[in-house]
Amino acid sequence: MYSLIIAEDDDNIRSGLVHLFPWEETGFTVIRDFSNGQAAWNYIKEHPDTTAVLTDVRMPVMDGLELTRRLFENFPDIQVFLISGYQDFTYAQTALRYHVRDFLVKPLRHHMLMLTFLKLKEELDRICAPASETERSNQYYDQIIRAVKAYVMDHLRTATLEEAAFLTHLSSSYLSRLFRGQTGQSFSDYLLQKRMERACSMLTDARHKIYEISDAIGYDNPKNFSRAFRNYYHLSPREYREGGGKLP
């Protein structure tokens, strides 16, 4: 596992990044997190073997740009990722000057974060332990599939094979064959599976109306959702709810 430090002054965002994002799937582990750049800098000075830093731009005490400058000048091998709530050209210019790995705009998208760190892991793996051509191919395919699955979970309502292909820089037909070959199921079957699983989860909460669940997972018409749910689970959404969330 490669080491990652997160610096973010918003407690909710920092907690979500640290605890909810599946870092282990990208080959990284969060070793420490901080609410300002100064605390992060103090730690890094004592732990210069840190692999990467994910830091917000605007923070108290020391902001992310100053932290980035110090890392660039003192520990240039540490990979830095800047995050900001603003698409500010000045920030982007600074990021380029200090060789920032990537500039990410809030709200952070799960699949984009996944792709960003998977790409870094692939490069670090190549440097640390050159793999055979077959191993590199398998790693590449695994990364693509993980990124596509993350995209689906982020966009259950609107996900399409075409958009997934665009995000992974592949053609739709090639991604379709690759996904089936790697997972044993088609992209559309996987999307349907995840939509139905999300529907089941939402149905266990009586506060969610059937039409709200239908819309949340991509069905414009509740009747179409009910028909799809019955075809998948052999009972209606209402029967599932009234049965206490138990499947036949």
N, C-alpha and C positions, 0 to 999 in steps of 0.2 A: 504494500500500500504506500502511496505517496502522501506526504503530509500537507495539510491545508490550514491556513489561519483565516478567520473571517472577522472583519472589522465593520461594524454597522451600529449606528447609535439608536435606531428604532428597535426597541426590545422585541416587538412582535415579528418584525421581518427577520431579525437575527435569530430568534428562536426557531422560526419556520425553516430558515436555511440550515441551521445546525441539526435540528431534530427530525424534520419531515422529508427533506430531500434525500434520496437513496445514494449517498456518496459512494458507498462500497461498490455499487454497480459501475461506477466510473473509475474505480481503482484508487480513490482518494479517501482519506479519513481526516475529519476535522479534529485537530489536536488542541486548539484553543480558539476562543472567540472573545472579542473585545468591543466595547462601546465607543472607543475613540482611537485615533491614530497613534497618540502618544503611548498608550498602554501596549498597543500592538508593536510599536517600534522598540519599546523597552524589552519586550519578550524576544523579538527577533534578534536583537543584538546579542542575546545570550544563547540563541538557538539558530545560528546562521545556516544550518542544514535544512531549514524549512524549504519545501518544494514550491509552494504557491501561496499567494495571498489574494483573497477576494475582498475588496474594500469599497465602501461607499465613498463618494466624493465629499459630501457635506457632513462633517462631524465636528463635535466640540473639541477643544483643547488642541488637537492637531487634525487637520482635514486629510482626506484621502490623497489629494494632490501632493501635499508636503510629504506624506508617508511614501508615496510613489517616488518622489525625487530622491529621498534618502536611500531607498532600496536600490534605485538605479545607480546611484553613485557609490554605494558601499557593498551591495550584494547583487550584482547584475545577473547572477544565475537564477535568482528567485523569480518565478513567473507571476506577474501581477495582472489582475483583472479588476477594472474599475466598474462600479455600478452607480447609476445616477437616476434621479427622477426627471431629469431634464435632458433633452437632446441639444446640448449646448456645443456650438462649434469650437469655442475656446477650450472646453474640456477635451474634445477630440484632438485638437492640436497638441495639447499638453500630453495626452496619452501617446501620441506618435513620437513626440520628442523624447519621452522617457521609455520608449520601446514596450509600452503596455501590451500585454498579450491580446486583450479584447476589451471593448467598451460596451457594457450592457446597460440597457435602459429599463427602468422599472415601469410596470410590474414585470418581474422576471418570469419568463416562460419556462416551464419544466423541461420541455423538449430542447429548447435552445441551450439551456444550462447543461443538459445532458450531452448534447453534441459538442459543445465547447470543451468540456473536460475530457470527453472520450478522445477527441482529437489530440489534446495535450498528452494524454496517457499513451496513445499510440506512438507519438514522437519520442517520449521519454523511454518507452520500452525498447524502441529501435536503438536508442543510444546506449542504454544500460545492458541490454542483452539481445543482440541481433538474432532474429529468428529466421527459420527457413522460409522459403517462399510459401509453402503450404500453411505454416503456422501464421504467417502474416495475413494470408487470405482469410483464414478462419477467424482471426481476430477482427479483421475488417468487417466481415459479414456479421459477426456477433454484435459489433458496435452499431451497425446499420439497423439491425433488428431491435436492439434496445432503444435506439433513438425513435424508431417508428412506433414502438409500443408506448413510449413516453408521450409522443405526439398524440396518439389516440386518446390516452387518458386525459390529456389537456384539452382536447377538442371533441369530446364525445358527441356533442350536438351537431357539429359541422364537419367532422373529419371525412376526408376523401382520399382515395388512393392517389389521385392526381396531385393533391397538395403534399402528401407524404413524399411522393417522388420528387417534387420540386425542392423540398427541404433537404433531401438527401442527395440531390444532384444526380438522380437516376431517371431513366425513362419509366413510365408507368408499367409497361409490359415487363421490363426487366425486374423491377421491384416486386411485381406480382409473383413472378416465378421464384425469385429469391426468397420472398417471405414464405411461400408455400414449402419450398425446399428446406428451409431452416426450421420452420415451426410445425409443419405437418398440417396446416390449415390455411385457407385463403385469407387475404386481408379482410374481405367483407365478412367472412365467418368470425374472425377475431373481433372485428368492430361490433358485430351483432352480439357476440358473447359478452363483451364489456358493457354494452348498453343494457343488456338484460340483467347483468349482475348489479349495475348501478340502480336499475329500476327496483330490484329486489331490496336493495339497501334502503332506498327512499320509501318504499311501501311499508317498511316496518315502523315508520314515523307517521302517525295519523295526521300530523299537521300538513303533510304534503298531499294535495289534491291529485287525483288521477291525471287531470289535464295538465297540471304543473309538471308532473313527472314525465308525461309524454313530451312536452316541449323541451324539458331539460336534457333529454337524451336524443333529440333530433326528429321527433315525430310531430308534424304540424296538426295532424288529426288524431284525437284520442282513440277513435275507433280503430285506426290503423295500428296504433300502439297496442291496444288490447288484443287485436288479432295476432300481431307478431308475438306478443307475450304468450298467448295461448298456444300458438304453434310451437314455441320454444319449450315451454314448461308443461303444456297440457292442462292448464287451468288459467282462469282469467286473473287479472291483477286484483280484482275485488275478492275473488276466492282465496288468493294467496294471502291477502291482508287479513281476511276474516278467519283464516286458518292459522293465524299466529306466525306467519312467515315460514311455513313448512312446505317443502316440495314433495310431490308424490314419489 
